[in-house]
């Protein structure tokens, strides 16, 4: 618009005056003024805008004219909101993981979970149930914002008669918005003649394919739980499920005091290693991507429109990279296929991924592990192979590594061998950080097995584990 008043572009008179005040202030400043505002389209729609105001002075230093460039930054704002949301989700996950690693007490886990749901995610009402497999029932462990009558009625529920039975049986999130038709029992419990509650999401708390509990979330709007929100809460539910499982396992062995002390020490070491890994991933990978995205967005104010569009494409690429890093981080923490497909497919997947990332070829030979084993044995074998291969990539200085796994009717044997630079075993184990070897020793002991680590400086390393199969696994042969 040249030589025309811009009043028609302003949302209202108050916004116009505010804009005019800022422009007048720019006359006292050198150079130009860049600011964000809101403007009105021809059709009356309001959009976020960026303004670059440049006063033009005459020979006497008085403002002679003003050049104002207005840019529609709707897309940029959308990207910024998406980044803020992803950052909030990452921060929430990190908070949950940190809380879990700081305490194995079930009470602490539940307090943290309720705080995240009620305060951080601002979910108006909810209930957290613990599932008991032997009794096939749910007990109410925590609740907030719900009618007292519902809390009283739900202290203990038989799953076959519970309103959230589908969440337990299907191990999938369930959304309800039509109480009377979809969940009449839930409608009665919530006293929905009072229109406070409009939507429900049941989130399974799952660990290693087993339901540990259910988080029931209620809100006052029907559009609260978007597909993206459900996906995020499902991931959070997996973390919580693992935390509940760990807390239950810890409680089960609490009477064995001497063993508990040793186990606690080893668990703390493993947890601290995981925290360091997560912190490093957030700082080195995701943090760098966020910084790059932030810098790219900051440049928009100083670029012509055509270059700004190019920067927008770069921002989209950085956002795609960031989302990929989050997915990669999730896979590194625990691959879902281990629960779904079992040990052998997961090992094949991990070794292919390992070779792509490191350039180290894995010569893998197996016999008898095509079948399923108990979840505890599968995760232990996967973690031991994962930790051993990680050490090879970090320290061995080789181009190939050999992995042999064999299972028969009584035991499963693992051998991981490389011809690298080797190390002094006593020296490594005496350090605080033993590069995963202490964790491998502890996993083997917990399964009643034996671990032999044979390494000499300059002559490579061979790790051998012998794990007896449980009676349950032998009977399934």
Helices and strands as residue ranges (DSSP letters): G 7-9, H 13-26, E 32-40, E 46-57, E 63-72, H 74-102, H 106-115, I 116-120, E 125-132, E 137-144, H 148-153, E 156-158, G 159-161, H 165-170, E 174-176, H 179-182, H 184-190, E 199-207, E 210-219, H 227-252, H 257-280, I 281-286, H 287-298, G 299-302, H 305-333, H 337-340, H 343-358, E 361-367, H 375-391, I 392-396, E 400-407, E 411-418, H 425-429, H 437-446, E 450-455, E 461-468, H 471-475
